[in-house]
Amino acid sequence: MREIVYYSRTAPTAGSYIKENLQDSGRIDIAIHTVIAAFFLSHKIRTDMKLHLCFAGPPTPPRHLELMPVTEGKTGIDKIYLAKTNVSAVLKKMLYKHKEGEKREVFPGFWIEKKGFLELANELAREGRPIYALDPNGEDIRTVEIKENPVFILGDHKGLPGKELKRLKKLYTPVSIGPKTYFASQTIAIVNNELDRREVEGRL
Ligand SMILES: C[S@@+](CC[C@H](N)C(=O)[O-])C[C@H]1O[C@@H](n2cnc3c(N)ncnc32)[C@H](O)[C@@H]1O
């Protein structure tokens, strides 16, 4: 199982804050591209992936949206229809359905709760998960050792939260995907591709 933690300091924390213009809605468009890059293959949804969206924008931060879409069973009963065109509607509904004090499963495999980035990252570290922070100054992803069941963390257009990362020190390995600054979604595509290759080669 691979996991990705995406942090956005601007992404909205209430459904009503997602408007028609997605770029003006706390850059929720970047989170949507992140979901697509994390899960969508040609004609297939990845089942070996869990995505955590940590939203810290207005009006009621933080929100933790956990996505591991169910792909088996009847659509509308056991699973939802997830397409590139309805990701924003799914995220909006999840935000609307948040209930204080609960980790709520809004659709099969889609949960929402009030939890911040640092708390989540610390939890994953306590579980013994190997954590890799995507950072252009880190070790090259082509040569770094990646342990089983890795967790990769990355940020939105404003990057990862420096203060929180400092507090996570020593609990993660910084990893670079190359010499340029890529979109969050492009970064995920490269990470997924690297992990796919290592799995095939038996290096993971
Ligand atoms: C558009 S970039 C953010 C740019 C932002 N100005 C910053 O300084 O972090 C989105 C995320 O992709 C990841 N990223 C982008 N390029 C990368 C690279 N070359 N190596 C590793 N991660 C990268 C980082 O985690 C970054 O937070």
The ligand as an SDF file (V2000), in Angstrom:
LIG
                    3D

 27 29  0  0  0  0  0  0  0  0999 V2000
    4.0820   23.4210   -7.3990 C   0  0  0  0  0  0  0  0  0  0  0  0
    5.1030   22.6830   -6.1930 S   0  0  0  0  0  0  0  0  0  0  0  0
    5.1960   23.9540   -4.9680 C   0  0  0  0  0  0  0  0  0  0  0  0
    6.0310   25.0910   -5.3250 C   0  0  0  0  0  0  0  0  0  0  0  0
    6.1810   26.0560   -4.1700 C   0  0  0  0  0  0  0  0  0  0  0  0
    6.4640   27.3480   -4.6930 N   0  0  0  0  0  0  0  0  0  0  0  0
    7.2820   25.6150   -3.2060 C   0  0  0  0  0  0  0  0  0  0  0  0
    8.2010   26.3830   -3.0160 O   0  0  0  0  0  0  0  0  0  0  0  0
    7.2380   24.5110   -2.6510 O   0  0  0  0  0  0  0  0  0  0  0  0
    4.0470   21.5300   -5.4000 C   0  0  0  0  0  0  0  0  0  0  0  0
    4.7430   20.4400   -4.6240 C   0  0  0  0  0  0  0  0  0  0  0  0
    5.3270   19.5240   -5.5290 O   0  0  0  0  0  0  0  0  0  0  0  0
    6.4800   18.9470   -4.9600 C   0  0  0  0  0  0  0  0  0  0  0  0
    7.5680   19.1310   -5.9260 N   0  0  0  0  0  0  0  0  0  0  0  0
    7.6200   19.9640   -6.9980 C   0  0  0  0  0  0  0  0  0  0  0  0
    8.7610   19.8210   -7.6580 N   0  0  0  0  0  0  0  0  0  0  0  0
    9.4820   18.8750   -6.9990 C   0  0  0  0  0  0  0  0  0  0  0  0
   10.7570   18.2780   -7.2050 C   0  0  0  0  0  0  0  0  0  0  0  0
   11.5600   18.6410   -8.1930 N   0  0  0  0  0  0  0  0  0  0  0  0
   11.1520   17.3090   -6.3370 N   0  0  0  0  0  0  0  0  0  0  0  0
   10.3510   16.9270   -5.3090 C   0  0  0  0  0  0  0  0  0  0  0  0
    9.1400   17.4560   -5.0800 N   0  0  0  0  0  0  0  0  0  0  0  0
    8.7080   18.4150   -5.9060 C   0  0  0  0  0  0  0  0  0  0  0  0
    6.7530   19.6400   -3.6220 C   0  0  0  0  0  0  0  0  0  0  0  0
    6.3490   18.8210   -2.5690 O   0  0  0  0  0  0  0  0  0  0  0  0
    5.8730   20.8750   -3.7050 C   0  0  0  0  0  0  0  0  0  0  0  0
    5.3800   21.2150   -2.4280 O   0  0  0  0  0  0  0  0  0  0  0  0
  1  2  1  0
  2  3  1  0
  2 10  1  0
  3  4  1  0
  4  5  1  0
  5  6  1  0
  5  7  1  0
  7  8  2  0
  7  9  1  0
 10 11  1  0
 11 12  1  0
 11 26  1  0
 12 13  1  0
 13 14  1  0
 13 24  1  0
 14 15  1  0
 14 23  1  0
 15 16  2  0
 16 17  1  0
 17 18  1  0
 17 23  2  0
 18 19  1  0
 18 20  2  0
 20 21  1  0
 21 22  2  0
 22 23  1  0
 24 25  1  0
 24 26  1  0
 26 27  1  0
M  CHG  2   2   1   9  -1
M  END
$$$$
